[in-house]
Amino acid sequence: MLMRNVRKIFGRGPFLRARCRPLLLLLLPLSLHAQDAPKYSNEFLAIGVGARALGMGYAYTSACSDVTSGYWNPSGLLGARGDLQVGAMHSEYFAGIAKYDYIGAAKKIDSVSSIGVTYLRFGVDNIPNTTELIDNDGNVDYDRITSFSATDNAVLITYARKLGIPGLRVGGNVKVIYRHVGDFAKAWGFGLDGGLQYDKDRWRFAAVVRDLTSTFTAWSYSLDQSTIETFVATGNELPENSTELTLPRLTLGVAREFRFGKKITLLGELDLENTFDGKRNTLLATSTWSADSRVGLELGYAGVVFVRAGVNNMQYVKDIDDNERLNVQPNIGVGIKIKSVMIDYALTDIGDASVALYSNVFSLRFDIFKKGPS
């Protein structure tokens, strides 16, 4: 497998092993195409975008109505304000070793349709390449160390449209995936997503199918002669070209907005993400189906200040004494809207209450009007 090859080749020398070990964990998704089970394929697409959604515990399938809908639910893109709406987010993991970036844009075509584009990148840069550490005479030469990057990239092109049924909107994504590990390996993938939203009074119902027809990601390898010789000398298998499959998953959501007076609003949402690739560690699961629950709340004042909270990643875990307990990932967030600019912040995994990643997330959103907001 690629991970075993990377670990043995790029881990020579004590200080190099110490430096590379955490990076190897981040490279794990890049090697999963060699596994029989496809359930964790292209997992960088499950990180999420937008601090508003993350602060609400990822319960955002129904509530999304802005540029981030290209990621959460394509049909929500019709709610984007302005003639053009732009969003961006940056977050870091493992003390800045891994970086995750998002930028998106949404534009109205006419009164019943919108189009958008989303770009995602998750990457680890400056990984030491020690395949040339030892020269032909057997001497260790640290000047021969180079570096490479391992990145996952995706572009989503979204189209959303209102139908003749009042309150019903549909949308879809065409996504292109490009992943690479330095000059050693690269992969191209293509997939489709589909979603809908339906409004009834103050209720909103939603459904999203990711990887509608399954997403196929084809890996190819390009190893130079020196790297091949290193693989052979260290007893590693040479990686072979292969195809990684991402199976469909269905997310169902329902949201409700409550109003208290003229200025206070409360938005609540419940999502259920359904997977069909075998039993997972979720509250609801069978041998073939699993459902991950998410709950989110947003309290708003005058449409300007927002406070958010949510929980997700609910699962049973065992401690060191083999006692089982329910574990959840808590999330909180705040947002402020200044004219046509929205600034959001989210804090996840508060107090290390779960095994998920701890992160501070900031995101921005800009509404651009040709003649100013109406």
C-alpha distance (Angstrom), angle and dihedral (degrees) to the residues before:
residue distance angle dihedral
M1 . . .
L2 3.78 . .
M3 3.79 93.9 .
R4 3.79 93.1 54.6
N5 3.78 89.8 48.8
V6 3.79 93.2 49.3
R7 3.82 92.2 46.5
K8 3.79 94.4 52.7
I9 3.78 97.1 39.4
F10 3.79 101.2 41.9
G11 3.79 95.7 36.3
R12 3.81 102.7 72.8
G13 3.76 116.6 131.7
P14 3.81 125.5 30.6
F15 3.78 97.2 -99.3
L16 3.78 91.9 45.9
R17 3.79 92.1 51.4
A18 3.79 90.6 49.7
R19 3.77 91.0 50.2
C20 3.77 97.2 43.3
R21 3.81 100.4 42.8
P22 3.84 96.6 82.8
L23 3.79 89.7 43.2
L24 3.78 90.9 55.6
L25 3.79 89.5 60.6
L26 3.79 89.1 55.6
L27 3.78 91.0 50.5
L28 3.80 91.5 55.0
P29 3.83 95.5 97.0
L30 3.80 88.7 56.2
S31 3.78 90.8 62.9
L32 3.77 100.4 45.7
H33 3.80 93.2 93.8
A34 3.79 85.3 79.9
Q35 3.80 92.1 59.5
D36 3.78 123.0 91.3
A37 3.82 94.6 -132.5
P38 3.82 113.7 73.0
K39 3.80 97.5 -167.2
Y40 3.82 96.2 108.9
S41 3.80 99.0 44.5
N42 3.83 118.8 139.4
E43 3.80 91.2 -0.9
F44 3.81 92.4 167.1
L45 3.81 85.3 78.1
A46 3.82 89.2 63.8
I47 3.83 96.4 60.0
G48 3.80 93.8 90.2
V49 3.80 134.8 -135.4
G50 3.78 133.9 -118.6
A51 3.80 125.5 39.8
R52 3.80 91.0 -121.2
A53 3.80 92.3 62.3
L54 3.80 93.9 41.7
G55 3.81 91.7 49.5
M56 3.81 88.2 54.5
G57 3.78 91.5 56.0
Y58 3.81 95.2 -101.7
A59 3.83 89.5 -66.2
Y60 3.79 94.7 134.0
T61 3.80 109.8 114.3
S62 3.80 93.7 107.4
A63 3.81 101.0 28.7
C64 3.81 97.4 52.1
S65 3.79 111.8 111.7
D66 3.78 105.0 148.2
V67 3.79 142.0 67.1
T68 3.82 92.3 -62.1
S69 3.81 88.3 66.0
G70 3.79 86.7 88.2
Y71 3.80 84.6 74.0
W72 3.84 103.7 31.5
N73 3.81 103.7 34.9
P74 3.82 122.3 -13.7
S75 3.81 92.9 -148.7
G76 3.82 91.1 63.2
L77 3.80 90.8 67.4
L78 3.80 89.1 88.6
G79 3.81 88.6 71.4
A80 3.80 93.9 63.3
R81 3.81 110.1 121.0
G82 3.77 126.0 -133.7
D83 3.77 130.7 25.5
L84 3.79 88.6 -75.3
Q85 3.80 128.6 15.7
V86 3.80 122.7 -166.1
G87 3.81 127.7 -169.2
A88 3.81 134.2 -175.5
M89 3.81 137.9 179.2
H90 3.80 137.7 -180.0
S91 3.80 127.9 -171.1
E92 3.79 136.3 164.0
Y93 3.79 134.3 -149.4
F94 3.80 135.2 -163.0
A95 3.83 94.4 25.1
G96 3.78 92.3 -49.1
I97 3.81 96.9 -48.6
A98 3.81 92.4 117.9
K99 3.80 121.8 42.2
Y100 3.78 128.2 -161.2
D101 3.80 121.8 -165.8
Y102 3.77 135.1 -179.2
I103 3.79 134.0 -176.1
G104 3.77 126.9 171.6
A105 3.79 141.9 170.9
A106 3.81 132.6 -161.2
K107 3.78 127.9 -168.3
K108 3.78 132.3 -177.0
I109 3.78 115.0 -123.6
D110 3.79 94.5 -171.8
S111 3.80 138.5 -37.0
V112 3.81 93.4 -63.5
S113 3.80 105.9 34.7
S114 3.81 141.8 47.8
I115 3.77 137.5 -176.2
G116 3.80 130.3 -153.3
V117 3.77 144.6 174.6
T118 3.81 128.6 -148.8
Y119 3.80 129.4 -167.8
L120 3.83 123.2 -165.3
R121 3.80 129.8 -176.1
F122 3.79 129.3 -179.5
G123 3.78 113.4 178.5
V124 3.77 149.5 160.0
D125 3.79 114.0 -151.9
N126 3.80 135.4 -166.9
I127 3.82 96.5 30.0
P128 3.85 109.4 171.0
N129 3.80 115.5 -111.9
T130 3.81 107.3 -155.2
T131 3.80 99.9 171.8
E132 3.81 88.9 110.9
L133 3.81 95.7 40.4
I134 3.81 92.7 110.8
D135 3.81 116.8 52.8
N136 3.80 126.7 -144.3
D137 3.82 91.1 -87.2
G138 3.82 92.4 55.8
N139 3.81 95.1 -106.1
V140 3.79 122.0 140.9
D141 3.80 109.1 -123.2
Y142 3.80 114.7 179.8
D143 3.80 90.8 -169.7
R144 3.79 86.8 71.7
I145 3.82 91.5 65.6
T146 3.80 113.3 109.3
S147 3.80 130.5 176.7
F148 3.78 138.8 -128.4
S149 3.80 140.3 -176.0
A150 3.78 132.0 -122.7
T151 3.80 111.6 -154.8
D152 3.80 139.9 168.9
N153 3.81 116.2 -152.5
A154 3.78 132.5 -177.4
V155 3.80 135.6 178.5
L156 3.81 118.9 -162.0
I157 3.81 120.5 -165.9
T158 3.80 110.6 -162.6
Y159 3.79 134.1 -163.3
A160 3.81 123.3 -176.4
R161 3.79 131.0 -178.9
K162 3.79 141.1 178.7
L163 3.79 115.9 -124.5
G164 3.78 130.5 -148.3
I165 3.81 91.5 -95.6
P166 3.84 109.3 91.4
G167 3.80 112.2 -111.1
L168 3.81 95.7 11.6
R169 3.81 123.0 120.3
V170 3.80 129.8 172.4
G171 3.78 132.9 -169.2
G172 3.77 144.2 168.5
N173 3.80 143.3 -159.8
V174 3.75 133.3 -141.4
K175 3.80 107.1 -160.3
V176 3.76 131.8 -167.2
I177 3.81 119.3 -163.3
Y178 3.80 126.8 -160.1
R179 3.80 121.3 -179.5
H180 3.76 129.3 172.5
V181 3.79 142.5 174.2
G182 3.79 105.6 -153.0
D183 3.79 110.9 -73.6
F184 3.80 91.2 -39.8
A185 3.80 103.0 78.9
K186 3.78 140.7 6.3
A187 3.77 137.0 175.0
W188 3.79 138.1 -162.8
G189 3.78 122.8 -157.8
F190 3.79 137.8 178.8
G191 3.80 131.0 -164.1
L192 3.80 148.0 154.2
D193 3.82 133.5 -129.0
G194 3.78 128.7 -168.4
G195 3.80 133.6 -168.7
L196 3.78 146.2 167.0
Q197 3.80 139.1 -164.5
Y198 3.78 127.9 -160.8
D199 3.82 125.1 -168.0
K200 3.79 121.9 -152.6
D201 3.82 114.8 174.6
R202 3.84 103.2 -54.4
W203 3.79 92.9 -22.8
R204 3.79 123.0 97.2
F205 3.79 123.9 -166.5
A206 3.79 124.2 -166.8
A207 3.78 144.0 178.7
V208 3.79 130.5 -171.1
V209 3.79 129.6 -174.6
R210 3.79 113.3 -162.3
D211 3.80 119.8 -159.6
L212 3.78 88.5 12.5
T213 3.80 96.0 -172.2
S214 3.82 93.6 23.3
T215 3.80 118.9 -91.0
F216 3.78 118.1 -107.4
T217 3.81 118.3 -154.2
A218 3.81 115.8 -172.0
W219 3.82 117.1 -153.6
S220 3.80 124.4 -156.4
Y221 3.81 129.5 -179.2
S222 3.77 131.5 -146.3
L223 3.80 112.1 -172.9
D224 3.78 121.9 173.3
Q225 3.77 120.6 -134.0
S226 3.80 93.5 -100.3
T227 3.81 92.0 54.5
I228 3.79 91.9 46.6
E229 3.80 90.2 52.2
T230 3.81 89.7 50.1
F231 3.81 90.8 51.1
V232 3.79 91.0 51.2
A233 3.81 94.4 44.2
T234 3.81 92.1 51.8
G235 3.81 93.9 46.6
N236 3.80 96.2 -111.3
E237 3.78 127.1 146.6
L238 3.78 117.0 -113.4
P239 3.83 108.6 -117.2
E240 3.79 117.2 -116.8
N241 3.78 130.6 -147.2
S242 3.80 110.5 -93.6
T243 3.79 145.6 160.0
E244 3.81 126.0 -112.6
L245 3.79 119.3 -152.0
T246 3.82 125.5 -151.0
L247 3.80 111.7 -162.8
P248 3.83 124.1 -144.8
R249 3.79 121.9 -92.2
L250 3.81 128.1 -166.7
T251 3.81 123.8 -144.9
L252 3.80 120.1 -167.2
G253 3.80 121.5 -168.4
V254 3.78 142.2 178.5
A255 3.82 126.6 -170.1
R256 3.79 134.6 -176.9
E257 3.79 130.5 -168.1
F258 3.80 121.3 -150.1
R259 3.82 125.2 -166.0
F260 3.79 126.2 -151.1
G261 3.77 109.8 -170.6
K262 3.78 120.1 -40.9
K263 3.79 100.5 -50.6
I264 3.80 111.5 30.2
T265 3.80 121.8 81.4
L266 3.79 132.7 174.8
L267 3.79 121.3 -159.9
G268 3.79 120.3 -167.9
E269 3.79 128.7 -177.0
L270 3.80 137.7 -177.7
D271 3.83 120.4 -164.7
L272 3.77 131.0 -174.5
E273 3.80 117.4 -163.6
N274 3.80 111.7 -159.2
T275 3.80 123.9 -159.7
F276 3.79 126.6 -175.3
D277 3.81 102.9 -165.1
G278 3.79 100.3 98.5
K279 3.78 135.8 -67.7
R280 3.82 117.2 -32.9
N281 3.79 130.8 -174.2
T282 3.81 95.8 -93.2
L283 3.80 133.3 125.6
L284 3.80 91.2 -106.2
A285 3.79 116.9 41.1
T286 3.79 144.1 141.6
S287 3.77 130.8 -179.6
T288 3.82 90.5 -82.3
W289 3.83 106.6 19.4
S290 3.80 133.9 52.8
A291 3.81 131.5 179.1
D292 3.81 125.1 -158.6
S293 3.83 115.0 -158.5
R294 3.80 124.5 -145.4
V295 3.81 129.5 -176.5
G296 3.81 126.6 -170.3
L297 3.82 138.7 177.6
E298 3.80 132.9 -169.0
L299 3.81 124.1 -170.7
G300 3.80 113.7 -163.7
Y301 3.78 134.0 -170.6
A302 3.80 120.9 -157.6
G303 3.79 90.5 -27.3
V304 3.81 88.5 -76.4
V305 3.82 109.8 83.1
F306 3.82 124.3 41.4
V307 3.80 134.6 -175.7
R308 3.81 119.2 -166.1
A309 3.79 140.7 -171.7
G310 3.77 136.2 171.7
V311 3.79 146.4 156.7
N312 3.78 130.9 -139.9
N313 3.80 141.0 149.1
M314 3.80 91.3 66.3
Q315 3.79 111.4 -178.1
Y316 3.78 143.9 137.8
V317 3.81 116.3 -104.4
K318 3.78 133.6 -178.7
D319 3.79 123.2 -129.0
I320 3.80 127.5 -145.4
D321 3.82 90.2 -80.3
D322 3.80 91.0 54.0
N323 3.80 91.6 -110.2
E324 3.79 114.2 147.1
R325 3.79 121.6 -134.7
L326 3.78 138.3 167.9
N327 3.80 113.4 -100.9
V328 3.80 127.3 -167.5
Q329 3.78 136.1 179.0
P330 3.81 110.6 -124.9
N331 3.81 121.9 -154.4
I332 3.80 134.4 -173.3
G333 3.76 133.0 -178.7
V334 3.78 147.7 166.5
G335 3.77 134.5 -149.9
I336 3.77 138.6 -169.6
K337 3.78 128.5 -165.2
I338 3.80 118.4 -151.9
K339 3.79 109.5 -175.5
S340 3.82 104.1 -64.8
V341 3.81 96.1 -9.7
M342 3.80 124.0 89.2
I343 3.82 120.0 -165.6
D344 3.80 117.6 -169.3
Y345 3.80 133.8 -177.6
A346 3.81 129.7 -171.3
L347 3.80 133.3 -174.8
T348 3.79 116.4 -162.7
D349 3.81 133.7 -168.8
I350 3.80 93.3 23.5
G351 3.78 114.0 -151.6
D352 3.79 91.8 -3.8
A353 3.79 89.3 -76.7
S354 3.79 91.5 157.5
V355 3.77 140.3 25.7
A356 3.79 92.5 -104.8
L357 3.78 124.0 107.1
Y358 3.81 120.0 -77.6
S359 3.78 113.2 -133.4
N360 3.80 145.9 161.8
V361 3.79 110.0 -141.7
F362 3.80 129.0 -166.9
S363 3.79 126.1 -175.9
L364 3.79 136.9 176.6
R365 3.77 132.7 -154.7
F366 3.80 128.3 -169.0
D367 3.80 127.1 -164.4
I368 3.79 111.1 -155.4
F369 3.79 118.6 -162.1
K370 3.77 126.7 -171.7
K371 3.81 93.2 -145.9
G372 3.77 100.9 14.4
P373 3.83 128.6 -89.3
S374 3.76 116.7 -48.9
